[in-house]
Amino acid sequence: MVSVLLIGMGKFGRELGERLLGMGDEVMIVDKDEDTINALAARYTNALIMNCMVMDNLRSLDIPSYDVCVVAIGDDFQASLEIASNLKDLGAKRVVSKASTEIQRKFLMRAGADEVIYPDRDVAEKLAVTLNSANVVNFIELDAEHAIFEIETPKKWLKKRVIDINPRVKFGMNILTVKKGNNVIATVDGNYVFEEGDLIVVFGNTEAILRFTNKK
């Protein structure tokens, strides 16, 4: 469980807040719009109507007491930039800010944000991959060249052992684990035999794995 200060309760802020609540986290929500806070307050332990552009308002929140502060403002980049900077000045342990462009990311990082996320870009990227690559269920980009993919087991692999397929050498991918329904096989050795319904979690070069899974 972590304590989170969530500033900005637009669409992204609401979705994030719901997920955090579902994980049992302590969430303080803040927005300058009275109607927004009034509609959400009942679901949260703490909710405030506040203009976080005002330094004294932020100071009253005891910023160092939170494990993470999330600036989820999407329609006012200047506000997002100033709030991120002020949060760090007030001793925030970790500041995560939302951005729409690479330029915004650079400014936010310079202002003191510890992490910058691109919700719209990330969703679009995942959709593009799943639309163009057969059998890809999900993927996580680690850097410009590497990613973790969750893929359906190719039919040609069924009833065969990992050592016989040799995916690391032939396809440039390392098998991290196998998911069988709600169960996860923590250790997959060379004698593991792939079965119908297996989902394989693999790591490797993004382009190599995309070539392997590409529908064309």
KOLMARDREN-648121 format. One record per residue: x, y, z of N, C-alpha, C in turn; residue in three letters. Coordinates in steps of 0.05 Angstrom, whole numbers, padded with zeros to 5 digits, always signed. Atoms other than C-alpha are relative to their C-alpha. Example, Ala and Ser with C-alpha at 12.3 -4.5 7.8 and 13.67 -1.06 7.14 Angstrom:
2
+00018-00024+00000+00246-00090+00156+00018+00024+00000ala-00016-00024-00001+00273-00021+00143-00015+00022+00014ser
END
This chain:
216
+00017-00024+00000+00000+00000+00000+00017+00025+00000met-00015-00025+00000+00025+00069-00017-00020+00023+00004val+00016-00024-00003+00000+00139-00001+00005+00018-00024ser-00002-00014+00026-00015+00180-00063-00015+00027+00002val+00013-00026+00004-00030+00254-00074-00006+00002-00029leu+00008+00000+00028-00069+00256-00139-00012+00027-00007leu+00009-00027+00007-00075+00326-00169-00010+00000-00029ile+00012-00001+00027-00123+00334-00228-00018-00024-00004gly+00018+00023+00002-00185+00291-00233-00016+00001-00026met+00012+00003+00026-00199+00291-00307-00003-00030-00006gly+00005+00028+00008-00209+00226-00346+00023-00018+00010lys-00022+00017-00008-00139+00200-00333+00002-00001+00031phe-00001-00001-00028-00139+00222-00260-00021-00019+00013gly+00021+00017-00011-00205+00186-00247+00007-00029-00004arg-00007+00028+00005-00182+00122-00280+00023-00009+00019glu-00022+00007-00017-00117+00123-00241-00009-00003+00029leu+00010+00001-00027-00153+00138-00176-00016-00026+00006gly+00015+00025-00003-00200+00079-00186+00018-00024+00003glu-00019+00022-00002-00142+00032-00198+00015+00000+00026arg-00014-00002-00025-00105+00057-00137-00017-00009+00023leu+00018+00009-00021-00166+00048-00093-00003-00030+00000leu+00003+00029+00002-00174-00023-00120+00024-00015+00011gly-00024+00013-00011-00103-00038-00097+00003+00006+00030met-00001-00006-00028-00118-00012-00027+00017+00023+00008gly-00018-00023-00007-00076+00051-00031-00016+00022+00013asp+00011-00024-00012-00089+00114+00009+00003+00023-00020glu-00001-00020+00021-00108+00168-00041-00014+00026+00008val+00011-00027-00004-00118+00242-00031-00004+00012-00027met+00005-00012+00026-00151+00274-00091-00004+00030+00003ile+00002-00029-00001-00146+00348-00107-00007+00010-00028val+00007-00013+00025-00179+00389-00162-00011+00027+00007asp+00010-00027-00005-00197+00462-00168-00030+00003-00007lys+00028-00001+00008-00266+00445-00196-00018-00012+00022asp+00017+00009-00023-00318+00440-00141-00019-00023-00008glu+00019+00022+00008-00368+00397-00180+00015-00026-00003asp-00015+00024+00004-00314+00347-00197+00006-00013+00027thr-00006+00011-00027-00292+00338-00124-00025-00010+00014ile+00025+00008-00013-00363+00336-00098-00011-00027-00011asn+00009+00024+00012-00379+00280-00147+00017-00024+00008ala-00018+00022-00005-00319+00238-00126+00007-00004+00030leu-00009-00001-00028-00308+00255-00052-00008-00025+00016ala+00010+00022-00016-00350+00198-00025+00017-00026-00003ala-00016+00025+00005-00303+00145-00055+00028+00002+00013arg-00028-00004-00010-00239+00174-00025+00001+00008+00029tyr-00004-00008-00028-00213+00182+00045+00002+00030+00004thr-00004-00029-00001-00192+00253+00031-00003+00012-00028asn+00005-00014+00026-00214+00301-00024-00001+00030+00006ala+00000-00029-00004-00201+00376-00030-00005+00015-00026leu+00003-00019+00022-00223+00432-00075+00022+00021+00004ile-00024-00017-00005-00159+00470-00084+00014+00008-00026met-00016-00009+00022-00119+00511-00134+00029-00006+00007asn-00027+00008-00008-00051+00477-00131+00022+00017-00013cys-00019-00019+00010-00018+00533-00169+00009+00019+00022met-00007-00017-00022-00017+00570-00103+00018-00015+00019val-00020+00014-00016+00045+00551-00063-00010-00005+00028met+00010+00004-00028+00012+00561+00005-00020-00022+00001asp+00019+00022+00001-00043+00513-00015+00014-00027+00000asn-00015+00025+00001+00007+00459-00033+00014-00005+00027leu-00014+00003-00026+00046+00472+00031-00018-00011+00022arg+00019+00010-00020-00016+00458+00072-00006-00030-00001ser+00006+00029+00004-00019+00387+00045+00021-00018+00012leu-00022+00016-00011+00045+00364+00080+00011-00020-00021asp-00010+00015+00023+00076+00341+00015+00019-00023+00006ile-00018+00022-00005+00133+00299+00045-00013-00025+00012pro+00013+00023-00013+00083+00254+00079-00010-00021-00021ser+00010+00019+00021+00062+00222+00012+00023-00015-00013tyr-00020+00017+00014+00099+00165-00021+00004+00010-00028asp-00002-00010+00027+00084+00194-00089-00021+00021-00005val+00019-00021+00008+00052+00256-00118-00004-00002-00031cys+00006+00002+00028+00018+00250-00186-00014+00025-00010val+00012-00024+00013+00004+00311-00229-00013-00010-00026val+00015+00011+00022-00051+00287-00275-00015+00020-00017ala+00013-00022+00015-00069+00354-00306+00007-00003-00030ile-00005+00004+00028-00077+00346-00381-00006+00024-00018gly+00008-00023+00017-00106+00412-00406+00013+00026+00006asp-00014-00025-00007-00059+00463-00375+00029-00007+00007asp-00028+00008-00004+00014+00448-00385+00015+00018+00018phe-00014-00019-00017+00038+00511-00351-00006-00006+00030gln+00007+00008-00027+00000+00490-00288+00014-00025+00008ala-00013+00025-00006+00028+00420-00292+00030+00005+00006ser-00029-00006-00003+00099+00448-00299+00005+00013+00027leu-00005-00015-00025+00094+00496-00240-00006-00018+00024glu+00007+00017-00022+00060+00445-00195+00022-00021+00005ile-00021+00019-00002+00113+00393-00209+00025+00012+00014ala-00023-00014-00012+00168+00443-00192-00005+00006+00029ser+00007-00007-00027+00133+00466-00129-00001-00024+00019asn+00001+00025-00016+00122+00395-00105+00028-00008+00009leu-00027+00007-00007+00196+00381-00108+00012+00020+00020lys-00010-00021-00019+00212+00447-00073-00011-00005+00028asp+00013+00005-00026+00165+00425-00017+00008-00027+00012leu-00010+00025-00011+00201+00359-00008-00014-00025-00009gly+00013+00024+00010+00161+00310-00050+00020-00023-00004ala-00018+00023+00003+00192+00240-00048+00002-00008-00030lys+00001+00008+00028+00171+00224-00119-00023+00014-00014arg+00020-00015+00015+00134+00265-00171-00003-00014-00028val+00006+00012+00026+00100+00232-00231-00019+00020-00014val+00016-00019+00015+00073+00279-00285-00009-00011-00026ser+00012+00008+00025+00029+00270-00346+00009+00019-00022lys-00008-00016+00022+00054+00295-00413-00014-00010-00026ala+00011+00007+00026+00029+00296-00485+00021-00001-00021ser-00021-00002+00020+00093+00310-00523+00028-00004+00013thr-00028+00003-00010+00168+00298-00517+00011+00026+00011glu-00009-00027-00010+00180+00373-00508-00011+00004+00028ile+00012-00002-00026+00132+00372-00449+00016-00017+00020gln-00015+00018-00017+00170+00313-00420+00026+00012+00009arg-00026-00012-00006+00236+00349-00424-00003+00023+00020lys+00004-00022-00019+00209+00411-00389-00008-00010+00028phe+00009+00011-00026+00175+00370-00335+00024-00013+00015leu-00023+00012-00013+00239+00331-00321+00019+00022+00011met-00017-00023-00009+00278+00397-00316-00013+00013+00024arg+00014-00013-00023+00225+00423-00268+00001-00017+00025ala-00003+00016-00024+00237+00365-00222-00016-00026+00000gly+00016+00025+00001+00189+00309-00243+00020-00024+00000ala-00016+00025-00001+00219+00240-00227-00007-00019-00023asp+00009+00018+00022+00178+00205-00280-00022+00015-00016glu+00020-00012+00017+00137+00229-00339-00013-00022-00017val+00015+00021+00015+00082+00186-00371-00015+00012-00023ile+00015-00008+00023+00047+00190-00438-00024-00020-00003tyr+00022+00019+00002-00021+00155-00428-00011-00004-00028pro+00012+00002+00028-00048+00170-00498+00019-00014-00018asp-00020+00012+00018+00017+00151-00533+00003-00030+00006arg-00004+00028-00008+00025+00087-00492-00023-00018-00010asp+00023+00015+00009-00046+00064-00508+00001-00004-00030val-00002+00001+00029-00037+00080-00582+00021-00019-00009ala-00022+00018+00008+00029+00043-00585-00007-00029+00005glu+00008+00027-00006+00001-00019-00552-00021-00010-00020lys+00021+00008+00020-00059-00019-00599+00013-00005-00027leu-00014+00003+00026-00014-00010-00660+00014-00027-00001ala-00015+00025-00001+00028-00070-00639-00019-00024-00002val+00018+00023+00000-00031-00116-00625-00016-00002-00026thr+00014+00000+00026-00065-00096-00691+00018-00012-00022leu-00018+00008+00021-00003-00112-00732+00015-00025+00006asn-00016+00024-00007+00026-00172-00696-00018-00022+00010ser+00017+00023-00007-00008-00239-00692+00008-00011+00027ala-00004+00014-00025-00016-00271-00624+00010+00017+00023asn-00009-00017-00022+00009-00211-00583-00024+00008+00017val+00021-00007-00019-00034-00202-00521+00006+00026+00014val-00008-00024-00014+00006-00148-00487+00030+00004-00003asn-00029-00004-00001+00075-00116-00485+00007+00024+00016phe-00010-00022-00016+00117-00070-00442+00027+00008-00013ile-00024-00010+00012+00170-00027-00475+00020+00007+00023glu-00020-00005-00021+00234-00026-00433+00019+00022-00008leu-00015-00022+00011+00276+00019-00477-00005+00001-00030asp+00004-00004+00029+00283+00038-00551+00003-00026-00015ala-00006+00024+00015+00305-00032-00570-00011-00026+00012glu+00008+00025-00014+00278-00082-00519-00028+00003+00013his+00027+00000-00012+00209-00102-00493-00006-00028+00010ala+00011+00025-00010+00171-00156-00456-00027-00004-00014ile+00025+00006+00014+00116-00189-00496-00015-00024+00013phe+00016+00023-00007+00059-00234-00476-00014-00010-00025glu+00011+00010+00025+00041-00278-00535-00013-00027+00003ile+00012+00026+00000-00002-00337-00551+00021-00020-00011glu-00019+00021+00009+00037-00402-00562-00006-00006-00030thr+00004+00008+00028+00048-00413-00637-00008-00029-00003pro+00009+00027+00004+00013-00475-00662+00022-00020-00005lys-00023+00018+00007+00079-00503-00688+00016-00008+00025lys-00015+00006-00024+00106-00502-00617-00014-00020+00018trp+00015+00018-00017+00051-00544-00586+00011-00028+00000leu-00010+00027-00005+00073-00611-00556+00030-00002-00004lys-00029+00000+00003+00146-00591-00565+00013+00012+00024lys-00015-00010-00022+00199-00577-00513+00014+00026-00007arg-00014-00025+00004+00232-00510-00504+00027-00005-00013val-00027+00005+00010+00300-00540-00517+00000-00008-00030ile+00003+00007+00028+00275-00568-00584-00005+00024-00018asp+00006-00024+00016+00248-00501-00607+00023+00020+00000ile-00023-00018-00003+00308-00461-00581-00007+00028-00008asn+00009-00026+00008+00272-00394-00585+00021+00022+00004pro-00020-00020-00004+00331-00355-00558+00019+00003-00024arg-00018+00000+00023+00376-00374-00616-00014+00005-00026val+00014-00001+00025+00325-00381-00671-00016+00026-00004lys+00018-00023+00003+00280-00322-00656+00007+00025+00017phe-00009-00023-00016+00319-00276-00609-00017+00007+00023gly+00017-00006-00023+00273-00283-00550+00005-00019+00023met-00004+00016-00024+00282-00307-00479-00027-00004+00014asn+00025+00006-00013+00223-00342-00446+00003+00006+00030ile-00001-00007-00028+00211-00311-00377-00018-00018+00017leu+00020+00017-00015+00149-00350-00356-00022-00008-00019thr+00024+00010+00015+00087-00386-00381-00024+00003+00018val+00025-00003-00014+00016-00369-00360-00019-00021-00010lys+00020+00020+00006-00034-00425-00357-00026+00008+00015lys+00024-00010-00014-00102-00393-00342+00008+00020+00021gly-00007-00018-00022-00095-00361-00274+00026-00008+00014asn-00025+00009-00012-00031-00398-00258+00024+00008-00016asn-00024-00008+00013+00039-00376-00273+00022-00020+00007val-00023+00018-00005+00098-00424-00281+00025+00017+00004ile-00022-00018-00007+00154-00388-00246+00026-00007-00015ala-00025+00008+00013+00211-00429-00276-00006-00018-00024thr+00004+00015+00024+00209-00454-00347+00027-00010-00010val-00026+00010+00009+00267-00501-00363-00003-00012-00028asp-00002+00010+00027+00288-00533-00428-00019-00023-00006gly+00017+00023+00004+00243-00594-00418-00030+00007+00001asn+00028-00007-00001+00179-00555-00412-00013-00005-00027tyr+00015+00006+00025+00127-00578-00464-00023+00020-00002val+00022-00020+00004+00081-00524-00492-00026-00014-00005phe+00026+00011+00003+00007-00538-00489-00020+00021-00010glu+00021-00017+00010-00056-00510-00520-00010+00019+00022glu+00009-00020-00019-00077-00445-00485+00022+00014+00016gly-00022-00013-00014-00008-00428-00459+00005+00029-00010asp-00009-00026+00008+00010-00354-00459+00029+00003+00009leu-00029-00001-00005+00085-00342-00463+00009+00029+00004ile-00011-00026-00005+00119-00282-00432+00030+00000-00008val-00027+00001+00011+00183-00267-00471+00013+00027+00001val-00016-00024+00001+00238-00215-00470+00019-00001-00023phe-00020+00000+00021+00282-00193-00527-00001+00026-00016gly-00001-00023+00018+00295-00145-00584-00028+00005-00011asn+00027-00006+00008+00230-00110-00601-00005-00006-00029thr+00004+00004+00029+00239-00112-00677+00001-00030-00006glu-00002+00028+00006+00259-00185-00676-00026-00015+00008ala+00024+00013-00009+00198-00206-00636-00024+00009-00017ile+00021-00009+00018+00152-00163-00679+00001-00014-00027leu-00002+00015+00025+00179-00197-00741-00011-00028+00004arg+00009+00027-00005+00165-00264-00709-00031-00001+00002phe+00029+00001-00005+00093-00246-00691-00016+00014-00022thr+00015-00015+00020+00076-00204-00752-00018-00017-00017asn+00020+00015+00015+00013-00226-00788+00008-00005-00028lys-00007+00003+00028+00043-00216-00855+00023-00021-00004lys
END
